[in-house]
Amino acid sequence: MLLHFNLLSQSEFGGYLTPFLSSSFGEIYVHATEIFILKYWFILSILLIIIVFISAISVKTRNKFLFANEIVNKGNILTIATNKKGELSFCSDQITELLGYTKEEVMGLGFGN
């Protein structure tokens, strides 16, 4: 399959590619394989834009998590979390500094222990 385009001069129609018109500048032939390649370059470009967008969102989410982690673990406040049974499921790094216990010693313990 072969598409036929002619290039018109700047003075005639602004230099656009116009199909099936003759001019003194020559002819440009666009093969179906070139159109096929252009389609896939376009699709590839769209996919790359999506990947960059997802990466940006991922970096933003990670930065928010790191910021929250810094607040919880580097602050002067002890932060703990328990499950429904009352056992400690999370404690901040400040537990050693404030209470003298390591995180491993208190994990799984309840308030009554």
VEXDRENTI-234545 format. One record per residue: x, y, z of N, C-alpha, C in turn; residue in three letters. Coordinates in steps of 0.001 Angstrom, whole numbers, plus 524288, in hexadecimal, padded with zeros to 5 digits. Layout:
# VEXDRENTI-234545
<site n_u="X" n_v="Y" n_w="Z" ca_u="X" ca_v="Y" ca_w="Z" c_u="X" c_v="Y" c_w="Z" type="ALA"/>
...
//
This chain:
# VEXDRENTI-234545
<site n_u="80356" n_v="7FB64" n_w="80000" ca_u="80000" ca_v="80000" ca_w="80000" c_u="8037E" c_v="804D4" c_w="80000" type="MET"/>
<site n_u="80259" n_v="80879" n_w="7FCAD" ca_u="80589" ca_v="80D24" ca_w="7FC1E" c_u="801FB" c_v="811E6" c_w="7FBF6" type="LEU"/>
<site n_u="802D8" n_v="81595" n_w="7FF8D" ca_u="7FFDF" ca_v="81A70" ca_w="7FF8F" c_u="8031E" c_v="81E96" c_w="7FCE5" type="LEU"/>
<site n_u="800A9" n_v="821EA" n_w="7F9EB" ca_u="8036E" ca_v="825C4" ca_w="7F6CD" c_u="80230" c_v="82B36" c_w="7F8DB" type="HIS"/>
<site n_u="80641" n_v="82E32" n_w="7FA58" ca_u="805A9" ca_v="8338A" ca_w="7FC39" c_u="80940" c_v="8370F" c_w="7F915" type="PHE"/>
<site n_u="80786" n_v="83BC6" n_w="7F825" ca_u="80AC0" ca_v="83FB6" ca_w="7F594" c_u="80B82" c_v="84444" c_w="7F94D" type="ASN"/>
<site n_u="8101B" n_v="84687" n_w="7F931" ca_u="81150" ca_v="84AFB" ca_w="7FC82" c_u="81076" c_v="84FF7" c_w="7F96B" type="LEU"/>
<site n_u="80CE2" n_v="85349" n_w="7FB53" ca_u="80BC9" ca_v="85835" ca_w="7F8AD" c_u="80F78" c_v="85C65" c_w="7FAB0" type="LEU"/>
<site n_u="81058" n_v="8605B" n_w="7F7A1" ca_u="813E8" ca_v="86488" ca_w="7F931" c_u="81179" c_v="867D3" c_w="7FD84" type="SER"/>
<site n_u="814BD" n_v="86AD5" n_w="80031" ca_u="812EB" ca_v="86E30" ca_w="8046E" c_u="80EE4" c_v="8721D" c_w="8027D" type="GLN"/>
<site n_u="80F9F" n_v="8741A" n_w="7FDE2" ca_u="80C17" ca_v="87822" ca_w="7FBE8" c_u="806CF" c_v="875ED" c_w="7FA5A" type="SER"/>
<site n_u="8069A" n_v="870F3" n_w="7F8C7" ca_u="801A3" ca_v="86EC7" ca_w="7F700" c_u="7FDFA" c_v="86D69" c_w="7FB8A" type="GLU"/>
<site n_u="7FFC1" n_v="869F2" n_w="7FF10" ca_u="7FC48" ca_v="86835" ca_w="80343" c_u="7FF15" c_v="867BA" c_w="8087F" type="PHE"/>
<site n_u="80313" n_v="86ABE" n_w="80968" ca_u="805AB" ca_v="86AAE" ca_w="80E72" c_u="80974" c_v="86630" c_w="80F35" type="GLY"/>
<site n_u="80AA8" n_v="86343" n_w="80B37" ca_u="80E7B" ca_v="85F19" ca_w="80B9D" c_u="80C7B" c_v="85A18" c_w="80E10" type="GLY"/>
<site n_u="8075E" n_v="85944" n_w="80E30" ca_u="8053B" ca_v="85485" ca_w="81074" c_u="805A6" c_v="85003" c_w="80CA3" type="TYR"/>
<site n_u="805B0" n_v="84B45" n_w="80EC4" ca_u="80564" ca_v="846A5" ca_w="80B77" c_u="7FFBC" c_v="845FE" c_w="809C2" type="LEU"/>
<site n_u="7FEE0" n_v="845E3" n_w="804C8" ca_u="7F99D" ca_v="84578" ca_w="802B3" c_u="7F965" c_v="840CD" c_w="7FF06" type="THR"/>
<site n_u="7F5DC" n_v="83D2E" n_w="7FFCB" ca_u="7F5CA" ca_v="83889" ca_w="7FC81" c_u="7F407" c_v="839B3" c_w="7F6ED" type="PRO"/>
<site n_u="7F690" n_v="83718" n_w="7F344" ca_u="7F4FB" ca_v="836E0" ca_w="7EDC9" c_u="7F4EF" c_v="83C1E" c_w="7EAFC" type="PHE"/>
<site n_u="7F82F" n_v="83FDB" n_w="7EC6E" ca_u="7F8BF" ca_v="844B6" ca_w="7E989" c_u="7FE61" c_v="84528" c_w="7E7BC" type="LEU"/>
<site n_u="7FF2D" n_v="84701" n_w="7E310" ca_u="80483" ca_v="84760" ca_w="7E111" c_u="806D2" c_v="84CB3" c_w="7E26A" type="SER"/>
<site n_u="80C04" n_v="84CE9" n_w="7E2B6" ca_u="80EAF" ca_v="851CD" ca_w="7E3B9" c_u="8142E" c_v="85178" c_w="7E18E" type="SER"/>
<site n_u="816F8" n_v="855BA" n_w="7E1DB" ca_u="81C44" ca_v="855D3" ca_w="7DFD0" c_u="82045" c_v="853EE" c_w="7E3CF" type="SER"/>
<site n_u="81EA2" n_v="852EE" n_w="7E8A9" ca_u="82246" ca_v="85158" ca_w="7ECBF" c_u="8234E" c_v="84B7B" c_w="7ECE9" type="PHE"/>
<site n_u="8204B" n_v="84865" n_w="7EA73" ca_u="82127" ca_v="842C2" ca_w="7EA67" c_u="81CEF" c_v="83FE9" c_w="7ED62" type="GLY"/>
<site n_u="81D78" n_v="83ACC" n_w="7ED6C" ca_u="8197E" ca_v="8377B" ca_w="7EFBF" c_u="81BB7" c_v="834A5" c_w="7F480" type="GLU"/>
<site n_u="8185B" n_v="833C1" n_w="7F842" ca_u="819CE" ca_v="830D2" ca_w="7FCEB" c_u="81656" c_v="82C00" c_w="7FD13" type="ILE"/>
<site n_u="818B5" n_v="82777" n_w="7FD7A" ca_u="815CD" ca_v="82297" ca_w="7FDB9" c_u="81626" c_v="8206A" c_w="8033F" type="TYR"/>
<site n_u="811AC" n_v="81F25" n_w="80577" ca_u="8116E" ca_v="81CF0" ca_w="80AB4" c_u="80F9C" c_v="8174D" c_w="80A2B" type="VAL"/>
<site n_u="812F3" n_v="813A4" n_w="80B99" ca_u="8119F" ca_v="80E1F" ca_w="80B45" c_u="80E40" c_v="80C89" c_w="80FE4" type="HIS"/>
<site n_u="80B5D" n_v="8085B" n_w="80F3A" ca_u="80814" ca_v="80658" ca_w="81371" c_u="80B66" c_v="804B4" c_w="81816" type="ALA"/>
<site n_u="8102C" n_v="802CB" n_w="8170C" ca_u="8138E" ca_v="80144" ca_w="81B69" c_u="81522" c_v="805FF" c_w="81EA7" type="THR"/>
<site n_u="815DA" n_v="80A7E" n_w="81C21" ca_u="8172A" ca_v="80F3C" ca_w="81F03" c_u="812A0" c_v="810FB" c_w="82270" type="GLU"/>
<site n_u="80DE6" n_v="81078" n_w="8206C" ca_u="80943" ca_v="811C4" ca_w="82382" c_u="808D7" c_v="80DFE" c_w="82818" type="ILE"/>
<site n_u="809E0" n_v="80901" n_w="8270B" ca_u="809DC" ca_v="804FD" ca_w="82B1C" c_u="80DC5" c_v="8065E" c_w="82F66" type="PHE"/>
<site n_u="81275" n_v="807E9" n_w="82DF1" ca_u="81685" ca_v="80961" ca_w="831B0" c_u="814E9" c_v="80E38" c_w="834C1" type="ILE"/>
<site n_u="8129A" n_v="8120D" n_w="83220" ca_u="810DE" ca_v="816CF" ca_w="834CE" c_u="80CA6" c_v="815A5" c_w="838D8" type="LEU"/>
<site n_u="8091C" n_v="8120A" n_w="8378E" ca_u="8050D" ca_v="8108E" ca_w="83B4C" c_u="80779" c_v="80E4A" c_w="8403C" type="LYS"/>
<site n_u="80B45" n_v="80AD9" n_w="83F75" ca_u="80DA5" ca_v="80864" ca_w="84404" c_u="8112D" c_v="80C17" c_w="84704" type="TYR"/>
<site n_u="8138F" n_v="80FDB" n_w="84480" ca_u="81686" ca_v="813E5" ca_w="8474B" c_u="812D4" c_v="8172C" c_w="84A97" type="TRP"/>
<site n_u="80E3E" n_v="81849" n_w="84874" ca_u="80A59" ca_v="81B46" ca_w="84B5B" c_u="80892" c_v="81839" c_w="8502C" type="PHE"/>
<site n_u="8075A" n_v="81331" n_w="84F7E" ca_u="805AA" ca_v="80FE8" ca_w="853D9" c_u="80A00" c_v="80F7F" c_w="857E8" type="ILE"/>
<site n_u="80ED3" n_v="80ECE" n_w="85619" ca_u="81345" ca_v="80E85" ca_w="859A9" c_u="813E8" c_v="8139C" c_w="85CB6" type="LEU"/>
<site n_u="81322" n_v="817FD" n_w="85A21" ca_u="81387" ca_v="81D11" ca_w="85CC5" c_u="80F67" c_v="81D99" c_w="86107" type="SER"/>
<site n_u="80AAB" n_v="81BFB" n_w="85FD8" ca_u="80672" ca_v="81C35" ca_w="863B6" c_u="807C0" c_v="818B7" c_w="8685E" type="ILE"/>
<site n_u="809BB" n_v="813FC" n_w="86752" ca_u="80B2F" ca_v="81075" ca_w="86B90" c_u="80F83" c_v="812C0" c_w="86EED" type="LEU"/>
<site n_u="8134C" n_v="81545" n_w="86C87" ca_u="81784" ca_v="817B0" ca_w="86F82" c_u="81584" c_v="81C1F" c_w="872EC" type="LEU"/>
<site n_u="811DB" n_v="81F22" n_w="870E9" ca_u="80F82" ca_v="82356" ca_w="87404" c_u="80CB2" c_v="8210E" c_w="878BF" type="ILE"/>
<site n_u="809DF" n_v="81CC3" n_w="877F6" ca_u="8071B" ca_v="81A39" ca_w="87C46" c_u="80AFC" c_v="8182C" c_w="88050" type="ILE"/>
<site n_u="80F42" n_v="815CD" n_w="87E89" ca_u="81337" ca_v="813BD" ca_w="8821F" c_u="815AB" c_v="8181E" c_w="8854E" type="ILE"/>
<site n_u="816DD" n_v="81C73" n_w="882CF" ca_u="81929" ca_v="820E7" ca_w="8859A" c_u="8154F" c_v="82307" c_w="889A0" type="VAL"/>
<site n_u="81053" n_v="82352" n_w="88833" ca_u="80C4E" ca_v="8253C" ca_w="88BC4" c_u="80BD1" c_v="821A8" c_w="89085" type="PHE"/>
<site n_u="80BB1" n_v="81C82" n_w="88F9B" ca_u="80B46" ca_v="818C4" ca_w="893E9" c_u="8101E" c_v="8190D" c_w="8975F" type="ILE"/>
<site n_u="814A2" n_v="819A9" n_w="894FF" ca_u="81978" ca_v="81A25" ca_w="8980A" c_u="8195B" c_v="81EFE" c_w="89B7C" type="SER"/>
<site n_u="81769" n_v="82346" n_w="8995E" ca_u="81711" ca_v="82818" ca_w="89C6E" c_u="81367" c_v="82767" c_w="8A114" type="ALA"/>
<site n_u="80F0E" n_v="824CC" n_w="8A03D" ca_u="80B60" ca_v="823CC" ca_w="8A488" c_u="80DEA" c_v="82047" c_w="8A89A" type="ILE"/>
<site n_u="810C4" n_v="81C50" n_w="8A6D2" ca_u="8136A" ca_v="818BD" ca_w="8AA68" c_u="81774" c_v="81B9A" c_w="8ADBC" type="SER"/>
<site n_u="81A7E" n_v="81EFD" n_w="8AB5A" ca_u="81E72" ca_v="821FA" ca_w="8AE3B" c_u="81BD9" c_v="8259A" c_w="8B228" type="VAL"/>
<site n_u="81792" n_v="82806" n_w="8B094" ca_u="814C2" ca_v="82B8A" ca_w="8B417" c_u="812A6" c_v="82895" c_w="8B8D9" type="LYS"/>
<site n_u="8106C" n_v="823FE" n_w="8B7E8" ca_u="80E54" ca_v="820D0" ca_w="8BC27" c_u="812AB" c_v="81F08" c_w="8BFCD" type="THR"/>
<site n_u="8170B" n_v="81D74" n_w="8BD9A" ca_u="81B7F" ca_v="81BBF" ca_w="8C0D1" c_u="81D8B" c_v="82043" c_w="8C423" type="ARG"/>
<site n_u="81DE0" n_v="824E2" n_w="8C1DD" ca_u="81FB6" ca_v="8296D" ca_w="8C4D4" c_u="81C0E" c_v="82AB7" c_w="8C95C" type="ASN"/>
<site n_u="816EF" n_v="82A40" n_w="8C876" ca_u="8132E" ca_v="82B31" ca_w="8CCAD" c_u="813DE" c_v="8272B" c_w="8D109" type="LYS"/>
<site n_u="814AD" n_v="82240" n_w="8CF86" ca_u="81586" ca_v="81E28" ca_w="8D36F" c_u="81A7D" c_v="81F34" c_w="8D68C" type="PHE"/>
<site n_u="81EB9" n_v="82090" n_w="8D3E5" ca_u="823A6" ca_v="821A1" ca_w="8D6A0" c_u="8231F" c_v="82641" c_w="8DA54" type="LEU"/>
<site n_u="8202F" n_v="82A35" n_w="8D8B3" ca_u="81F49" ca_v="82EC1" ca_w="8DC0B" c_u="81C4B" c_v="82D26" c_w="8E0F5" type="PHE"/>
<site n_u="8181C" n_v="82A12" n_w="8E044" ca_u="8150C" ca_v="8284D" ca_w="8E4C4" c_u="81853" c_v="824C6" c_w="8E849" type="ALA"/>
<site n_u="81B8C" n_v="8217B" n_w="8E5F0" ca_u="81EF3" ca_v="81E0B" ca_w="8E8F6" c_u="822DB" c_v="82132" c_w="8EC31" type="ASN"/>
<site n_u="824EF" n_v="8255E" n_w="8E9F3" ca_u="8288C" ca_v="828C5" ca_w="8ECD4" c_u="825D4" c_v="82B47" c_w="8F17F" type="GLU"/>
<site n_u="82100" n_v="82CF2" n_w="8F0CD" ca_u="81E18" ca_v="82F68" ca_w="8F513" c_u="81D2C" c_v="82B7E" c_w="8F97C" type="ILE"/>
<site n_u="81B90" n_v="826B8" n_w="8F81A" ca_u="81A57" ca_v="822C9" ca_w="8FC10" c_u="81F3C" c_v="820F1" c_w="8FEDF" type="VAL"/>
<site n_u="8235C" n_v="81FCA" n_w="8FC04" ca_u="827F7" ca_v="81D5B" ca_w="8FE65" c_u="82C0D" c_v="8212D" c_w="9005E" type="ASN"/>
<site n_u="82C05" n_v="825F8" n_w="8FE9E" ca_u="8300C" ca_v="829AD" ca_w="9004A" c_u="82E04" c_v="82DD3" c_w="90409" type="LYS"/>
<site n_u="8290B" n_v="82DB0" n_w="9051F" ca_u="826D9" ca_v="83196" ca_w="908A8" c_u="827F5" c_v="83043" c_w="90E54" type="GLY"/>
<site n_u="8261F" n_v="8338A" n_w="911D9" ca_u="826DF" ca_v="832BB" ca_w="91776" c_u="8222B" c_v="83021" c_w="919FE" type="ASN"/>
<site n_u="81ECC" n_v="82DDB" n_w="916DB" ca_u="81A04" ca_v="82B82" ca_w="918D6" c_u="81A2C" c_v="825A3" c_w="917CC" type="ILE"/>
<site n_u="81874" n_v="82293" n_w="91B97" ca_u="81812" ca_v="81CF1" ca_w="91AED" c_u="81303" c_v="81BBE" c_w="9180C" type="LEU"/>
<site n_u="81363" n_v="818F8" n_w="913C9" ca_u="80ED3" ca_v="81783" ca_w="910B5" c_u="80E5A" c_v="8119B" c_w="910C6" type="THR"/>
<site n_u="809BF" n_v="80FAF" n_w="91271" ca_u="808CF" ca_v="80A0F" ca_w="91272" c_u="8038E" c_v="808F8" c_w="90FF0" type="ILE"/>
<site n_u="802F9" n_v="80428" n_w="90E08" ca_u="7FE03" ca_v="8026A" ca_w="90BD4" c_u="7FD04" c_v="7FCE2" c_w="90DBC" type="ALA"/>
<site n_u="7F815" n_v="7FBBA" n_w="90EB6" ca_u="7F6A7" ca_v="7F67D" ca_w="91081" c_u="7F2BB" c_v="7F415" c_w="90CC2" type="THR"/>
<site n_u="7F25D" n_v="7EEE9" n_w="90CF7" ca_u="7EE52" ca_v="7EC38" ca_w="909F6" c_u="7E968" c_v="7EBD0" c_w="90D52" type="ASN"/>
<site n_u="7E584" n_v="7E8F0" n_w="90B8A" ca_u="7E091" ca_v="7E892" ca_w="90E69" c_u="7E11E" c_v="7E5BA" c_w="9139C" type="LYS"/>
<site n_u="7E513" n_v="7E273" n_w="91414" ca_u="7E5FE" ca_v="7DF98" ca_w="918F5" c_u="7E8EB" c_v="7E2E3" c_w="91CFC" type="LYS"/>
<site n_u="7EAB2" n_v="7E778" n_w="91B7F" ca_u="7ED95" ca_v="7EAD4" ca_w="91F0E" c_u="7F371" c_v="7E9EC" c_w="91EFA" type="GLY"/>
<site n_u="7F553" n_v="7E6BC" n_w="91B5F" ca_u="7FAEB" ca_v="7E5AD" ca_w="91AF3" c_u="7FD7B" c_v="7E9D1" c_w="91787" type="GLU"/>
<site n_u="8022C" n_v="7EB61" n_w="918F4" ca_u="804F0" ca_v="7EF57" ca_w="915EC" c_u="80656" c_v="7ED36" c_w="91085" type="LEU"/>
<site n_u="804BF" n_v="7F003" n_w="90C81" ca_u="80605" ca_v="7EE70" ca_w="90727" c_u="809D7" c_v="7F247" c_w="904A6" type="SER"/>
<site n_u="80A63" n_v="7F6E6" n_w="906FF" ca_u="80E2A" ca_v="7FAC3" ca_w="90512" c_u="80FE1" c_v="7FE2F" c_w="90998" type="PHE"/>
<site n_u="814D3" n_v="7FF8B" n_w="90991" ca_u="816C6" ca_v="80386" ca_w="90D29" c_u="81B39" c_v="8066D" c_w="90A80" type="CYS"/>
<site n_u="81BAB" n_v="80B59" n_w="90BBB" ca_u="81FAD" ca_v="80E93" ca_w="9093C" c_u="82508" c_v="80D64" c_w="90B86" type="SER"/>
<site n_u="82900" n_v="80F4E" n_w="908EE" ca_u="82E67" ca_v="80E74" ca_w="90AAB" c_u="82F8C" c_v="81125" c_w="90FE0" type="ASP"/>
<site n_u="82C4B" n_v="814C6" n_w="91179" ca_u="82D27" ca_v="817BB" ca_w="9164B" c_u="82C36" c_v="8148C" c_w="91B38" type="GLN"/>
<site n_u="82A15" n_v="80FCA" n_w="91AB3" ca_u="828ED" ca_v="80CA7" ca_w="91F5C" c_u="82DDE" c_v="80B5F" c_w="9226C" type="ILE"/>
<site n_u="8322E" n_v="80A73" n_w="91FB6" ca_u="8371B" ca_v="80941" ca_w="92262" c_u="83905" c_v="80DFB" c_w="9256F" type="THR"/>
<site n_u="838AD" n_v="81282" n_w="9230A" ca_u="83A8A" ca_v="81754" ca_w="92586" c_u="8371F" c_v="818E9" c_w="92A27" type="GLU"/>
<site n_u="831F6" n_v="81839" n_w="929A3" ca_u="82E61" ca_v="81A09" ca_w="92DB7" c_u="82D67" c_v="81601" c_w="93203" type="LEU"/>
<site n_u="82CEA" n_v="810EE" n_w="93098" ca_u="82B93" ca_v="80CEE" ca_w="93474" c_u="82FFE" c_v="80915" c_w="9358F" type="LEU"/>
<site n_u="833E6" n_v="808E5" n_w="93237" ca_u="83845" ca_v="8055F" ca_w="93311" c_u="83799" c_v="7FFF4" c_w="930C0" type="GLY"/>
<site n_u="8332A" n_v="7FEE4" n_w="92E34" ca_u="8323A" ca_v="7F9D9" ca_w="92BB1" c_u="83365" c_v="7FA47" c_w="925D9" type="TYR"/>
<site n_u="834E7" n_v="7F5E7" n_w="92382" ca_u="83589" ca_v="7F5D9" ca_w="91DCB" c_u="8304B" c_v="7F496" c_w="91B50" type="THR"/>
<site n_u="82FE2" n_v="7F59B" n_w="91658" ca_u="82B05" ca_v="7F47C" ca_w="91388" c_u="829C3" c_v="7EEAC" c_w="913B3" type="LYS"/>
<site n_u="82DBF" n_v="7EB68" n_w="9133D" ca_u="82CF1" ca_v="7E5C1" ca_w="91329" c_u="82ADE" c_v="7E3C0" c_w="91866" type="GLU"/>
<site n_u="82C6C" n_v="7E645" n_w="91CAB" ca_u="82AB5" ca_v="7E499" ca_w="921DD" c_u="824EC" c_v="7E5A8" c_w="922C9" type="GLU"/>
<site n_u="822D6" n_v="7E9C3" n_w="9209E" ca_u="81D69" ca_v="7EB39" ca_w="921C3" c_u="81987" c_v="7E980" c_w="91D96" type="VAL"/>
<site n_u="81B57" n_v="7E81B" n_w="91907" ca_u="817AF" ca_v="7E68C" ca_w="914E1" c_u="814C1" c_v="7E19F" c_w="91682" type="MET"/>
<site n_u="80F9E" n_v="7E1C2" n_w="915F6" ca_u="80C5C" ca_v="7DD4D" ca_w="9175F" c_u="80A81" c_v="7DD63" c_w="91CFC" type="GLY"/>
<site n_u="80CD6" n_v="7E09F" n_w="92039" ca_u="80B1F" ca_v="7E109" ca_w="925A7" c_u="80642" c_v="7E46D" c_w="925FC" type="LEU"/>
<site n_u="80322" n_v="7E377" n_w="92A02" ca_u="7FE88" ca_v="7E6A6" ca_w="92AF0" c_u="7FFA8" c_v="7EAA8" c_w="92F29" type="GLY"/>
<site n_u="7FBD0" n_v="7EDEA" n_w="93056" ca_u="7FC91" ca_v="7F1E6" ca_w="93459" c_u="7FCD9" c_v="7EF8B" c_w="939CD" type="PHE"/>
<site n_u="7FA75" n_v="7EB0B" n_w="93A9B" ca_u="7FA7F" ca_v="7E89B" ca_w="93FC2" c_u="7FF71" c_v="7E586" c_w="940DF" type="GLY"/>
<site n_u="802B8" n_v="7E499" n_w="93D02" ca_u="8076C" ca_v="7E156" ca_w="93DC3" c_u="80BDC" c_v="7E46E" c_w="93FF7" type="ASN"/>
//
